Amino acid sequence: MVVACDIGLSIRQVNPPDRVSQGSAPKDAQIVVNVETMERLIGNTSYLTGVKLTNVSGVSVAVSRIDLLAQNKTYENEPTRFTVYPLTIQPGGVERVGVYFRLDDDVQNTFQKPADLRVHYRIGNEQRVAHASIIGEEKGFKQLFHRD
């Protein structure tokens, strides 16, 4: 018989947008950010997830980078080979990007308080930042029982 117990952490967006429309974006925001919930083992020191970016403006926006502010430290995204910046999103368009962060501490400590996922973008000649607050929640024990 084999028994394994690992404590898991669910990393989720604090207030995800229910519906993506001009009315769901914060005042003056032109991009709505929706972060996918990710399950990680507590001792893990990397954070990988998908982020859906919706352009709710009437003009194209160019995303230049995505970073994470957690525990007073900024982590730069290590984009996958499938995401090339600047990433242009047409009016009303949606792009899903993968983000990957190497953390100085494990995910439990990094996400014990809300962290700020920041999407840096340009609209016209103006630089802006869209935000999503994310936090970790312990999932408890996951047990696997296997009998021969």
N, C-alpha and C positions, 0 to 999 in steps of 0.2 A: 504494500500500500504506500502511495506517495501523497504527501500533504504539503501544499505550498500556500503561504499567506503573504500577500503583498498589500501594503496600504496604497491606495490610489488617490489621485487628486484630479478633480474636474476643474479645468480652467475655462471660465466663461465670461462673456460680456455682461456687465452689470445691468445696463438698460438697453437691450438690443432694439433696433427699430422694428415695430410690428409691421408697418406698411411703408414702402418706399415711395415717397412723393415729395413734392415741393414743401408741403405742410409738415412732413415728418423731420425735416432737416432743421437743426438749430438756426437761429437768426443769422443771416449772412453766410451760412455754410452752403457750399455748392456740391459737396460730396457727402453721401451717407455711407457710413462705415458699419459693416456687419461682420463680426468676428465669429468664426465657427468654434463651438465648444470642443475642447480637446481633453482626452484622458491621458494622464502621465503617472508613472510611478514616482513617489515622493522624492527619492534620492536622485532623480534625473537632473542634469544640469544643462539641458537644452529645451527650447520651446519651439515647436513647429506647429503651424496651423494654417488654415485658409482664411482669407479675408475677401469679402465681396465689397467692391466699391461701386457705388451708383452715382452717376453724374445727374443731379437734379436741376442743373442750370440750363440755360438756353444756348450755351456756347461750349466748345470743347475745353477740356481741362487737361493739363499735363502733370502727371504724378512724377515727382523727381526722386523720392525716397520714402521709406517707412522705417520708423525707429520705435523703440520701447523705452519709456522712462519708468523705472521700478526701483524702489528703495534708494532714491536719490542718485541713481546711475543711469546713464543713457547707453542703451545697447543698439548697435547698428545691425540692421537686417543683412543677412547674407543671402541675397536673392538667388533663386534657383536659375538654372540655365534657360528656363522657359519664360522668365520675366526679365524684360529689358527696359531700363529707364533711360530717358523719360518714357512713361507709358501714357499715351493719349487716349482719353475716353470721350467719345462723342456725346452730344446732348442726349440725355435719356438713356445713355449706354451703361452697361454693367460689365465689369471686369472682375474675374476672380484671380487673386494672386496668392502664392504661397509665401509665407514668411518663416524665417529660421533665425533664432537668436541663441548664441552660446552665452550662458549665464555664469556669473562669478560664484553663485550659490545655487543650491538645489531649488526646484520649483516651489516647494512648500514655503521656504523662507522668502523667495522672490515675490510670490503672489499672496502672501498673508495679508497684505494691505492692497487696496486697488492700485493697479499700474495703469499707465497711460500709453496706449498704442497711438502713435501720431503719424498721420499721412500728410506729407509735405507736397503741395501742388501749386501750379501756376495757372491763373485764369487771367487772360489778357496780359497785362504787364505787372500784375499784382501776385505776390507770393502769399499763400495762405496755408493753414494747417487744420485738418479735420482730426477729431479725437474719438477714441473709444476707450472706455474704462473697463478693465478686465481684472478678475480676482480668482483666486483658487479656493476650492471647497473640498475638504476631505471626503472621500467616498466610503471610508470604512474599510473593512477587511474583505478581500476577494479570496475565496477559498476554492481550491481545486482538489477534489478527491478522486483518486484513481485506484481501483481495486483490480488485482489480477485474478 
